[in-house]
Amino acid sequence: MDRLLDEARSGQFFLAQPSIAQMVVDAIHYNSCVLQQYNVHAFAVMPNHVHLLVTALVPLPKLTKSLKGITAKRANGMLGFTGKSFWQEESCDRLVRDQREFEKIRSYIEENPVRAGLVKDAAEYRWSSAVWPTRGSSADQGSALP
C-alpha cells in the first residue's frame, strides 16, 4: 500500500505544500511533547500521506482522532475549505514485535522520501525525523526541528 501511495500521481497532494507539511510536523511534536499521547520515534510527512512510528501512551483511537482532528481543522482553514474531509477515514497500524522489526520500520519511514524521489539523502527531507541529529531516538524527544 505504501508503494502505491508513493507512486501515485493523482489525488490530493496538499501535504506537498510546505506550510501544511510543517503544520503536521508541529502537530506531531505537540501531541508527543505537550499532550504526551505518544513517544515519537520516526515520521515522514509525504506529499499525500504520513508515516508515523510511535509508542502510544493513550488508546490508539484517541491518538489518531486527536492528531487527525487538529491537523484536518488547521489544513482546511489554510486551504479555505469548509466541511471537507482532509484525511482518509481509515489508517493502517501494526504492532512492532521486536527491536529488529522496529529498526526496519524506522528506516523504512525515514528512507521513504528517498525511495519516492523527493531527495537524494533522507537527512535532506525537512518533514521527516531523519533530520534529527540522532535519527529519531528518544534523545530527540522535546527537541525542535531545524
N, C-alpha and C positions, 0 to 999 in steps of 0.2 A: 504494500500500500504506500509506504513512504517513497519508494522509487517512482510510483505513478504520480504522486503529488509533486515530486521534484522535477519530473519530466513534463508535467502538464504545461501546456502553453495557452490554455484558455481558463476562463473563470475569473474570480476576483483576486487581484493582487494588491490589495490595499496595504498589506504589511510590507510591501516594497517601498512605500513612502517613508522616508527617514523619520519624520515626526511621529508617525503611527508606530513604527518599529521601536523607536526609543520609548514611547509611552508604554508599550507592552513590556519592554525590559525593565523600566522603572516599576511597573506593577508587580512583576515577578519578584524583584528585590523587596518591595514594600510588603507584599504578602508573606515573604520569608522573614525579613528582619524586624518589621514593626508588628504585624499581626501574628507572627510566629506560627503560621499554619503549616509550614514545612521547612526542612533544610534543603536548599537547592544545591545540587551537585553539578548539573550541566544543563544548558539550554541553547537553543538556536531559534531565533525568530526568522523564519524563511519567508519569501515573498507571499506564499499562500497557505502557510501552516506554521505551527510552533512545535518544537520538540522540548520536552522538559523532563529531567531526571531529578526526582526529589525523594526525600524521606518524609512521608506525611506525618504530621503531628495532630491532625484533625481528621475526621472521616473524609474519604476521598470525594464524595458528593458535595460536601461543604466547601472543600478546597476548590474544586472545579467551578462551582457556582459563584464563589467569591471572585476568582480570577477572571473567569469569562464575563461575569456580570459587569464589573467595573471597567474592564477594557472595552467591552462592547458599547457601553454607555459613552465612554470618552471618545472612542473611534467614531461612532455615529455622529457625535457632536462635532468632531473635527471635520468630518466629511459632509456635514449638513444633512444627514439622513434622520428621519424620524420613523419609528415603527418598523424598522427593517432589522432582520436578524443579521448579526455580524459573524458569529461563529456557527459552525455546523452543530446540530443538536447533539450528535454523539462524539465521543472521543475514544481513543484506544489506550488502554492501560495494561500493564503487566507487572507481575511480581518478580523482583530480581532475587534469585536464589542463592548466589554466592559472589565472592569478590571478582572472580574471573568474568562472570556474566556482567557484573556492574561495570567493570573497566571496558568491556566490549561495547556496552550500550553508551557509556560516556564518550568513548572515542567515536562511535558512530554518529552521535549527536553533534559533536564538535567538528567533525570532518564533513558533515552534511553540506555546508556551503561550498566546500571544495569539490565534492562529487557533483554538485549542481552547476558548477562552472561559474560561481559568483566571485570567487577569489582563488588565488593560487596556493595560499597558505592559510590554514584555519585561523591563525592569530591575526590575520588581516580583517576578519569579518567582525565588524563593530557590534553586531547584535547577537553575540554568542559568548558563552562562558570561556571560550578558547582565548579571549583577550585578557583573561585574568592571569596575573603572574604565576600562580600556582595551579593553573588549569582546572579550576572548579573544585579544589579541595576544600575541606572545612575551614582552612585558614582564611579563605576568602569571605566567609560569612560576615556581612555587615560592611564590606568594602564597597567603594564606589567604582563604577566602571570608568576607564579612561575616556 
